[in-house]
Amino acid sequence: MGTHPVSSLTPLLAPRAIAILGASEDFRKLNGIPLKALLDKGYRGAIYPVNPKYTEIAGLRCYPTVEDIPGEVDLAIVTVAHNRVIENIRALGRKGVRAAVVFSSGFAEVGEEGAMRQRELQQAAREAGVRLLGPNCLGLVNTFDNVMASFAQFALGPTPGGPIALVTQSGALGTATVGVGKARGLHVGYLVTTGNESDVGFVEIMREVIADPRISVGAGFIEGVRDGTGLVALGQQSLDLSKPLVLTKLGRTDAGAKAVASHTGSLAGAENVFDGVARQFGIVRARSDEQLLDYTNAFAYACSDGALPQGPRVGILTRSGGAGALMADHAFEQGLRIPDLSAETAAALKGILPEFGSVANPVDVTAVGMFNPGVICDAFERVLNDPNVDVGIAWMGSTREVDFMVQAFADLRARAKKPFVLAWSGASEAAVQGLAAAQVAVFRGPEPAVAAVAALVRYAGMRRHWDTDRAQRRIAAGQVEVVRAGLSLPTAAGAVDTVIAAGLLAAQGIEIAPLALATNADEAVDAAERLGYPVVLKIESQQILHKTEAQGVVLSLRDAASVREAFEHVVANARRYDAEARIDGVVVQKMIGHSDAVEMVVGLNQDPVFGPVVMVGMGGIFIEVLKDVSLRRAPVTEAEAGRMIEDLRARVVLNGVRGKAPVDRAALCRFIAAVSRFGAAAGPRLGELDLNPVLVTPEGVTALDVLLTLR
């Protein structure tokens, strides 16, 4: 069935024959709904009810066990009680059934006893060779092939196929959202609820359905990411296929952001990391179910022919000056631009608008649009065709000419070379459905329309970056392999000696201010004279990672006497701070300063889901108070490092403020990329790397302090 390539999930998503274990003749019950839905929708494959209580259901022969079925079965819908699921999965294996949807609850979601039962279920499914969706799920719907393996009410209503695939870890939220979307004319080709994910998970399902040529947009709810590498591959696949992936992540708390040794570790929480990875691999984040539908609407209809915005310039047309001002404000907040229209466009608009209308962007056709609705589309098309405009938004209120406007915008959609959306406040259901049928994205008001356009622009930028960075990504991957081949990390876990850590980084071209270890005052003086004054002294102890808290740092030492005094001072302070700590000596480091310098933080952290991630942030109060940071999965290209910098709210200080010269951004990008390659090469051995502060100047980049921990 269908046009999908055959894979291990084909029996699940496009089965040729379906058995319903525990089937009921009561079509109002959980175990009766799938059979009714399959029959009502005209599923073309064989249907086999299985229940020893019946000999026939709805004119179909009912079998005592799945093994009594004479024909082959691809998919089994398992609706029996939890204490009978495992024996039924084993029976499926004996029958040769390759996939099962398990509705039954009573597994990992109910505590340790249920978790043990789920582990036994996983083992049974592996031994039986059965791919498992669930347990504790609402099943799946493939509207293209009328596969209704779900007890959700959605399966019983009209289910016209559509270009959207929705995969959700939250079954009830997902099915409710699909129902709301249907009322907006948004139709799904696939709805898959993954439940407890004992076998088949969100990533594997989404990778399968988004590859279907009938699908143009992927959407989903995820409660937690278990397969970080798989999610990255999914993002890459979606970008390569030019199919947007819109996700709402539930439970956006920083459970992973606990107090650790470094700024990098404390700021690389689960939410920050997920956001950075999403930006890096083209995943569009929606903050709610409503926004998920809005963004999906825009991608499915405003860009269904691939006409993404070429930039952030928005042309706005309204029937209300107030609505225009409101949308302009929202656009500015979303990082969009409201450009001036060309003189030619302004002149053309003056020829069709009343004298009291506005031909400046946002264009206001005034109330004349109520009585002469044709002027709305005429004027909007001129705005949309302006060379200074990348994407358009038209706002409308109530109108008596609903059919005329629907047809006019449908015609414009067929002609338009650029994407556009409508904000139609109070649009009737008939208008919404008619516009959706014509692949015109329509929204309930100004704010969601502007937010959806901003999502189009962000995704378009990610797509362009993905395409232009291909060569850089290949080079970076090769460089990581070179680094890994030559990298010799200490075998012990914990903090690495500062001098050793600095040497490891310097070997990768990561500049650290010159330093040396001294175990007594004489050695400290010798080191200071070799390095050149002024110098800094820092206590060296694997048990004292926060040196300033222990008063173990002294700055601006300019002669031998001050170095001797500082040595004794920091050692004494360290012993008072932690009498049990082993003091390895004192690090003597060349003190570097620059009048035009900007302090930053660059680091690495081992994320439990995505592995090594690289962080960049502004130093000083920006890191302590504003937590102004950007993260990506390592490695990153220099171009991606530049985009990390652009994520920072305080990035303007890099351009030079209050008479300071601009810093060398290219050097900073090279520095971040080199750090990321080190992290990727270190792999699971990496604990954390904190380079703080990093001095960024017009001449280059130097790290002034280094903390490296290994696992």
N, C-alpha and C positions, 0 to 999 in steps of 0.2 A: 504494500500500500504506500501511497505518497511518492515523493521524489527524493527522499532522504537516503544518503548512503547507508549501507548496512553496517551496523556496529553492535557491540554487546548490549546497547540500550535499545536497539530497534525492536526486539520483542516487547519491551516495556512501553515505548512511545507509539509504535505503529504495529500492533499485533495483528496477525492474520486470524487468530481464534482466541476467544476469551472464555475462561471458566470462572464461575462465581461461587466460591466456597462459603457455605452457610447461607445460600440464597433463600429469599423469602417470597411468598406470594402476596404479602402485604406491601404494596408499593409505597406506603407512607413511612416504612421503617428504613433504617440505615442499610440493612442488608437486602432491601427490596428496590431502593432507588436506582442503583446502577443498572439492574436488568430493565427497568422501565425506561430509563434514559437511552440505553442502547437500542431497545426496540423502537421507541418513539423517533429517534434520530436516524434510523435506518442503517445502523452499522452493518457493513457488507460482509464481515467475517462470520464464522460460526460462533454461536453462543451456547455455553454448556452450564446450566445451573447444576450445583452440587449440594445435595442435602438429603440424608437418608429418610427424612420425614415425608418427602413428596416423591411421586413418580412422574409428575408433570407440573410445570409452572408456565402459565401464559402460552399454552400450546407447544412448549418445548419440553422434550424429555428431560427429566431431572435424574441425576446419577447419584448412587449412594456415596461413592468416593471418586476422587479425581482419576484414580487408576482404572476406574470402570469406563471412562470415556473412550470411545473407539478411535476417534481422530486425534491428530496432533493439536497441542495447545501451546500458544506462545506466552500468554499472560494469564495469571490467576489473580482474581480480586479476593482477598482473604478477609472475611467479615466475622469469623468465629471468635469466641472468647479467648482471652490472652493465654489461658492455660492449655488451649488446644492448638495454638498457632505453630509451635515448633514441630509437633508431629505432622501437621499438614504441610509444612515446608519440606520435611523429609519425604513426604509422599509426592510432592511436586518433583523433587529430584528424581525419584524412581520413575515417574511418568515422562521425564524429559522436558518439563516446563522450564523455561529459561528466565522468567521474570515474574515478580509478584508485587502487588500493592497491598500493604497490610494496614487496614483501618484500625485494628484493635489497639486499645490503650492498655495500660498496666505494665509498662516497661520502664525505661530509665527516668521517665518524667515523674514517677511516684516514689522514688527513694532507692536505697541500696538494694533491697530485695528485687525491685523491678530492674535495676541496673544489671544485677546478676542474670536475671532472666533474659535481658537484651543481649548480653555477651553470649549466652547459650544460643540465642536465636542467630546471632552473627555467625557463630561457628557452624551451626546446622546449615545455614544458607550457603556458606563457603563450600562445605562438604557436598552439598546437593548441587552446586553449580547454578544457583538461582540468584539473579540480581534482585535486590530488595529495595523497594521504595517504602519508607516508613521505619518502624511502626508508628502508630499514633499520628496518622496523617489523614487528610481529606481526599487523597488520591490525585488523579490527573485527568485532564480533558485535552484531547487533540481534536479540535473542531474541523480540521481539514479532512480527517478520515473518520469522523463521528465516533471516536473512541471516548466513551463516557465511563471511565474507571474512577468514579467519584460519587460520594453521597451528598455533595453540596447542592443546594437548590439551584445554583447556576446551571448545573447539568440538565435540569428539567425544562428550563425556559429556552427561548430561541437562542441559538449559538452560531450565528454566521461567522465564518472564518475571517480572520483579520491578520494584519502584518505584525502584531505584537506577541511576544512570548513573555509571559509573566511566571517567574519561579519564586516561590516564597517559603521561608522557613516557618512563617506564621500562617497556618491554614485559614483560620477564620478571617484575619485581616486581609489576606490575599483575595479570598473569594468575595468578600464585601467590596473591596476596591474594584474588582473586575465588574461587579454588578453596577457600581456607580459609573464606571467607565462606559459600560454599555449604554447607559442613559445619555451619555455624551457622544455616542456614535463611535466609541473606541472599542474595537473588537479584537479578541485574542485568537491566535492560532493554537497556542498552547497555554494551559494553566496547569502548573505542577506544584503541589504542596509536598515538601520533603519531610515534614514531621521530625522524628528523632534522628534521622540520618544514620541508621545503623549500618548502612552500606552505601547506597547512592546518595550523594550529597548535592548541595546547591551548585557548586562549581561544575561538577561533571554533567549535571542536567543542563545547565545554562550553556555550556560549551556545545552540547549536542543540539539543542533546539535553535540556538542562534546561527548555527551553520546551515539550517534549513533554508533553501533559497526563497521560500514563501514568507520568511520572517525578515523584517527590516529593522526592528527595534527590540532590544531586550530590556526588561524591567524586572525589578525584584526587591523583596524585603529580606534582609539578613539580620539575624539576631546576634551572630558571632561568626568570625572567620576561623575555621579550623585548618584550611588548606591555603596558606599564604602563597606558596609557589603556584598552586593551581589558579588562584584568583589573578595573579600576575599574568599567567598564560592566557586566561580568559580575556583580560583586558587587551593583551597583545593581539589575540585572535580577532576580537571585535574591531580593533583599529584596522587590522589588515583587511577585514571584510567590509570596512566602511559601514558598520552597523553600530549605532550608538547603544551604550549600555547605561541604563539609569538605575541607581540603587538607592534605597533608603535603609540606612543602618539603624537598627533599633537598639536602645540601651547605650546611648552615646556617653558613657561615663569612662573616666580615665582610671580604670581598675589597675592598669599596669604602672601608673605614675606614682610609685612609692619613693620614699626618701632613699637615695642611693649615694654612691660616692661622688658623683659628678653632676654638673648641670645637665649634661647630655642625657644621662640616665633619668634624672628627675623630670625632664621635660618631654622625653620620648614616650609619652603615654599612649595607650592603645588608640585613642581617638585621634591624636596628632599624627601618629604613624599612618593610620588608615587614610586620613585625609591626604597626606603627602603621596602615598602610593596611588590613590585614586587619581590625583592630578598627573602623576607620572605616567600612568598607563591608560589614560583616556576614559576613566569611569566618571560619569556625571552623578554627583550626589544630590538627592532630593531630601529635604528635611522632614517631609510628612507624606501621608498617603495622597492628600490633595495635590501636593507639588509633584509627586511621582506621576500622577495622571496628567498634570499640566505639561510637564517636560516630555512625557511620552507622546502626548497629543502633538506638540510642536515638531518632534522628530518624525513622527509617523506621517504628518500631513503637510506641515510647512516645508519640509525637506524630503518628501517622499521620492523625489527625482534626483536627490543628491545635491541640490542647489544650496549648499551651506553659505552663510554670510562670509564675505571676503574680508570683513573688518567689523569694528564696533560701532559704525556710524548708523544711527537710526533715524529714519524719516517718519514723522508722526503726523497723522491727519485726524481731526476731530470735528464734531459738531458743537463742541463746547470749549471755550477758552479755559475753563476750570479743569476739565478733564485733560486738556493738553498740558497745563502746568503740572498737574498731578503726575502724569506719565513722565514728563521731563525730570521731575524731582526723583522719581523712582529710578529712571534710567541713570542719572548721575550717581545715585547710591550703588547701583549695580556695576559701575565702571564702564557704562556705555557713553557714547558721545552723541550730541545733538548738533549736527553740522549745519552751517549755512547752506541754503540751496543755491544753485547756480543762477546767474542772472537770467539765463534762458528759461529755466523752470519758473522763476518768479514772474517773468513776463507772461508766460503761458497761463499761469494760475490767475493773474489779474484779468485775463480775458474771459474767464469762466466764473469767477467768484464775485459776489457783491462788493461794492466799495468798502463796506464796513467789515468785510472779512479780513483775515490775516494770511499773507502769502509767505510769512517767515515760519521757519520750522520751530515748533509745531504749527502746522497749517490749520486754520479754523474756517470751515465753510459756513459756520453760523447756523441758525435755525432754518436757513434756506434749504438745507439738506433734508428737512422734514417734508417739504412740499415739492422739492425737486430732487428726489433721491439719486437720479442719474448723475448729478454733479459730484456726489461722493466718490463713486468709482472712477469717474473721469479725472477728478483732481488727484485722487490717490495714485492712480497709475502714473501720472506725471511726476509725483513725488518719488515713487518707487523707481522710476527710470532715471532719476537725477544721478549724475556721475559721482556726486558726493555722498550718496546713500548706499549702504550695504544691505539693509533689511528694513522692512516697513511694518508699522502698526497703525491700524485704523480703528477709531473708537466710534461706536454708535449707541444711541439710546433707543427708546421705543419708536416704532414706525408703523404706518399703515400698509406699507409696501413690502411686506415680508418676502413674498415669493419673488418680487422683482429684485430685491437686494440679494437674496440667496443665489439667484441665477446670474446676477451681475458679477458677484464675487467668484462664482464658479467659473464664469468665462474668463475673468482676470487670472484666476489660478492657472488656467490652461495656457494663457499667453505669457505670464510673468516669467522673467529670467532670474529674478531674485526672490528669496523667501519673504513671506509676509504672514502676519497673523491679524486676527480681528479681536477687539475687545468690545463685545456686544452686551451691554448691561441690560438685563431683562429679556434676553432672547428667548423665544418660545422653544419648546422641545422640537417642534417641526422644523424650525429654522436651524437649530443645532444639528439635527439629524441630516437635514438636507445639505448643510455645509460639509459635514463629515463625509457624506457620500461623495461629495465633489473634492474631497481631500483638501478642504480649507480648515485650518486650525482656528477655532473660535474659543474665546475665554469669557468668563463671567464678569470681568471687570478690568480696570487698568492695571492694577498691581500684578495679578497673575500673568497677564499678557506680557508685561515688561520683564518679569522674572523668567518667563519661558524664552523670550528673545535673548536674554543674557545667557541662558544655558546653551542656546544655539551658538552664540558667539564664542563662549568658552570652549565648547566641544570643537568648533571649527578650528580654533587656535591649537588645541591638543592634536587634532588630526594633522595640521600643517607641520607642527613640531615633530610628530611621529615620522612623517614622510621625509622631512629634511634631515633628520638625525640618524637615518639608517646607517650611513657609512660610519659616523662617529660611534654608534653603538657597537658595530662590529669591531672597530679598532679597540674600544674600551674593553670588550670581552677578551680580546687577544692579549691586551696588556695585563689584565687580571691573571691570566694563565701564566704569563711570564713572571709576574710578581710572586704568585703562589709557588712556582717551581724554585725560586731562589730564596723564599722566606724561611728563616730558621727561628722559630719562636721559642722562648724558654719553656721547658717542660712543666715547670711548677705553675700551679694556679695561684691567682691573687694578683696583687699589684706588682708591676715590673719595675725594677730599679730605674730611676729617672735617666741615668746616662745610657743604659741599654735601650730603653724605650726611644730616646732621642736618636740613637744610632740606627734603630730599625726604621724610623720614619725618614731620617736623612737619606738613607739608602734608596728611598722611593722619591726623592726630590722634594720632600716636605721640609721646608727650612725651619729650624729651631735655633733660637739665639744660642751662641756658643756657651758651653758649660763644662764643668768638671766636678768630680766628687772629691771632697777633702775629709779625712778622718781625724785631723787635728788642726790647730790654729796655724802651724807652720805651713802645712799643705794648702790651707786656705789662702794664705798670703801668696805662696808660689803660684797658685792657680789664678788669683786675681791679677798678678803681674803678667802672666802669660796672656790672659784674655784681654787685659787692658781695662783701666778704670774708666768710669765707675762700674761697680758690680753689685749684684744682689746675692744675699745668702738665704738659703731655704733649708729647713730641717729635712733630712732624708730618713724616713721610717715607714715601713709597710703598714704599721699600725696607726699612723697619723697621716691620713689622707687630706684632711682639711687643715692645711698648714697655718693659715691665718687665725683660725680659731685657737690654735695652740700657741699663738704669738711666736711662730717659728719662722717668720720672714722679716728681713731687714733690708731696706732699699738704700740706694744712693751712697754706697760706701766708696770713698775716694782716695783712701791711703791704707797702708799696712796696719797702722795702729787701730783704725776703725774696724778693719776686717777681723783682727784678733779679738777685739772687744765684742763684736757682733757674733763671732763663733761661740764664745762662752755664753753669751746671752741667749741665743736661740736653743742651744743644747739644754741649758738650765730650764728654760721655759717649757721645753718639750718634756723633760722629766717631771716637772710639776703637773703638766697636763695629763700625762699617762705614765705612771711610775713603772708599769709592766711593759711598756713599749720597748722594742729593740731599736736603738739608735744606730743607724749605719754610717752616720756622718752628716755633712752639710754639703749641699750643692752650691757651688759658686758659679754664677752666671753673668755674662756680659749684660749690662743694663743698656737697653736700647730705647730711644725715644725719638719722636718726630713731631714737629709743631703742627703738621697737617694730618697726623695719624688719626684713624678711627679704630676703636677697640671692638673686636668681634669675638665670637665663640664658634669654633668648628669642632665637631666631635662625631663619634660613632657609638652606637648602642646595639646590643643583641636583642632584637625583638623576638618573643617566643613564637610568633606566627610568620613573620616575614624575614627573619634572619637579620644580618647586619644592615642597619639603617644609618644614613649620614645626616647630620644636623648642621645648620648654620643659623646664627642669630646675632643680633646686635649685643655688644658688651655693656658693661656698666649697669646702670639702673634699668636699661631695656631688658636685660636678661633676668634681673632679680625681680623686677616689679611688673613689667609689661608682658614678660614671657613671649617676646617677639621672635619666634623661631620658625624655621621651615625644615621639613624632613622629607627624605626620599629613600627608597630601597637602594642599597649599594650593589653595583657601581652606578655612577651617573656620568654622563658626558659633560664636557665643558659648557655646552649649550644648556643642558638641564640645570647645571650649577647656576648659570645666569638666571634661569627662571626661578630657582630657589631664592636668589637674592631679591628678585622682583616681588616675591611673596611677602617680604618683610615690610611692615608698616613704616619703619624708620629708615627705609632705604635711601631717602632723599639726602641724608647726611653724607652718603658716599659721594655725592655730587659736589661737595664742597659748600660749606655754609660759614657765614660770618668771616669772609675773607680767606678761608682755607681753600687749598687747591683740591680738585677732584682726585680720588684715589684710583689706583690701577685696578679696574674691575676685571680685566682680562687675567691679571695675575691671580686675583682672588678666585676666579673660576677655575684656573689651573690647579690652585691649591686645594679647593674643595674636591675636584675630580680625583686628584692624587690621593687624598685622604680616603675617599670612597673606594678606590681600587685596593688600598691597603686593607680596608675592612672586608671587602668581598673576598680577597685572597686569604685573610685570616679565617674566614668562615665561622664555624661553630666554636672555634677556640676563643674568638673575641668576646670579651666581657664588655668593657667600655673603653673609649678613648675620649679624653677631654683636653682640648687645646684651648686654654683660656688664661689670659687673653691672647688673641691673635691680633697683631698690629698690622693694619692695612694702611699703606701710605701711597703717595703718587709714584714711588719707585718700586714697590713690591710688597710682599707679605712675609711676616716672620711670626712664628709662635713663640710666646714668652714663657709658657709653662705647659707641661705635659703630664698627664696622668693616664696610664694604660693598665688595664686589668685583663687577665686572661682567665678562661674557664678551664 
